[in-house]
Amino acid sequence: MSSATAATPILKTSHLLGIEGLSVGEITALLDLGDEYVALGRAKEKKSPLLKGRTVINLFFEASTRTQSSFELAGKRLGADVMNMSVRTSSVTKGETLIDTATTLNAMRPDILIVRHQDSGAVEMLARKLDCCVVNAGDGSHEHPTQALLDALTIRRRRHSFEGLTVAICGDVLHSRVARSNIHLLSKMGARVRLIAPRTLLPAAAGRFGVEIFTDMREGLKGVDIVMMLRLQLERMTGAFIPSTREYFRFWGLDREKLAYAKPGALVMHPGPMNRGVEIDSAVADDIEVSLIHEQVEMGVAIRMAVLDALSRGLSAEGRNAP
Amino acid sequence: MSNRRTVFCNARLIDPASGLDAKGGLLVENGKIADIGPRLFGDAERGDPETIDCKGLVLAPGLIDMRVFTGEPGSEHRETLESASRAAAAGGVTTIVVMPNTDPVIDEPSLVDFILRRAAATASVRVAPIAALTRHLAGEVMTEIGLLKEAGAVAFSDGDRTIANTRVLRRALAYASTFGALVVGHAEDPDLADGASVTEGEYAMRLGLPAAPAAAEAMIVERDIRLVELTGARYHFGQISCRASLDAIAAAKRRGLPITCGVAAHHLALNELDVGPYYTFMKVKPPLRSEADRAAMVEGVASGAIDVIVSSHDPQAADTKRLPFAQAAFGAVGLETLLPVALGLMHNGHTSLAHVLKALTATPAAILGLNAGTLAKGAPADLVLIDPDAPFVVDPDKLHSRARNTPFESRKFQGRAMKSFVGGECVFDRSVEARK
């Protein structure tokens, strides 16, 4: 891919709502484009005029400094006008319904809306009501497609292919949109996926996703190439799904001793923000030999630029939202 | 642990784990069973100072009582681990499984450690602690099952409390299944049983006592079976007391669910009429049921649908029992009457001696995963010498427990423990007791 082919369509739809609906070709094309934006991000001149004149709105109903700033930077590097709307400053807190918010925003004629919402399916609902492109920045426990894409880009740049890789996803699978998106993506791309968690944090039907289930972390880590840790949402966990953080760390926290069961040279990922001493030990998180956690953040900006780029191609082709 | 040899000769060896029931001898070395066999140690060994002549009595694995409440820590005036262990030894019980309903509740790994250390320092029999399933037994927040299991908890239970919140119980069962941990449940609907002293029926009506129906038990049994099906947890009903519960459990077992159950000795021997004139020592939880339910319990043990027999030993002092019936505490001591009541099933022709002993040895050991309850070579020499025919009358003043609240006062029994051994060491000898 190069700028000469910038108009080549990448996505079949005008939204990015989840990984489940993407083809291997679409994912590969987004990752290829992501590689280009990694290079741009490392150059002295980091900006592209691709989205000049376009309006991108970040609409976050759930607080997220990391994802929101990553999208904001991606939009700005592509030359778009980026506006951040968070729930605390919006009329949602004054009782406005999601649909009302959507139609109000629609009237502002944005080109791309990036939405995070605490309810599964809420982003898709907005997408049906809006004329612009919608990017799901995480909906409830459903999907978080750009996280899975940035994880995939991180893995591909280290391991070059997904075929034959075994990836363990560890922790709160039950509530995790990151886990769901990653299961879809990694399975589609040919990697073998394992889930490691206590029974209380595994969905009842987890076994039907073509993954292997483990409750014993040492067993589950045997021979894996990549260990993906999930964030434990402490506020809703303790007492309900796990008895205590100290017990969780003892049995499912990634430390050097447990990591030793993985394949030599296995790499560790975490979507952040980390709970040190709960799901991951600092000695592992801070070990630059194994931890990809900072690399994931860099890939995050690149893949979000790739997503905005890909969606804007659809805009250009259809001439939508043209003044 | 004993470093010397002990020879048991001229015994009727019964090992329910292997099905052995034969005359023979047994050799103990270094606290373990070194050899066993029908031809071992005939008359030639008699007179050896290290030889115990069993005189044809039954030599069996020491009993394992899966349901014992003590007062340690917190209510040592009722019972300590030491006093409970003396009662156990006198009853032929060489392993007591102690419930977490103490003060403080055994819901922390350090408290499991406390029980094990206190037991090692003071108790004459083995003590296996059950830890709480929820913190403070409040039925709200699950305990650290993984850490408690590592500390030595053999199972998880809220003792004589039923967890009312099904979501809490579902998650606790799912979490327990992560570790293959055994959950021991108590089946009594907390709202229906609230304030009830006896089982609902004609006799309760005559007495004018607040009563709960047997269905209060059966509905929780049925509920918990559904949750086991959902979670795959290993589940043991600590004690059941009515036919409806038995039928539900038998059906669940036929469906292959990992469910077992126990029955308290008093529910095999007593019924609602034994409450008599407001006799508070008959106030137990769940309450004594109808004669039909009692007979069903006997039938359940005989058929194997009921897996284990327990004492449900629950020592209470006069201050909690010498009260109007409705105000009196639940509970009965039972460690020393467990074996005699169970032997009654054999004497009355309901089942064989080996089958009765299996429900007191091999089966509880298998459910709990204990290295006990067997006469196999290499197993710890936890043994009981039983005279299955010795007649006696229960005298509360001669009980070894610190509490005297037996429901069997003045009752005549046939068969009891004569000697008990833990790790090859004699911890109880009735012939020595008699000379006191």
Interface residues (C-beta under 8 A of the other chain):
Chain A: P198 R199 T200 A204 T215 G239 A240 F241 I242 P243 S244 R246 E247 R250 F251
Chain B: R135 E140 V141 M142 T143 E144 I145 G146 L147 R171 A174 Y175 S177 T178 L230 T231
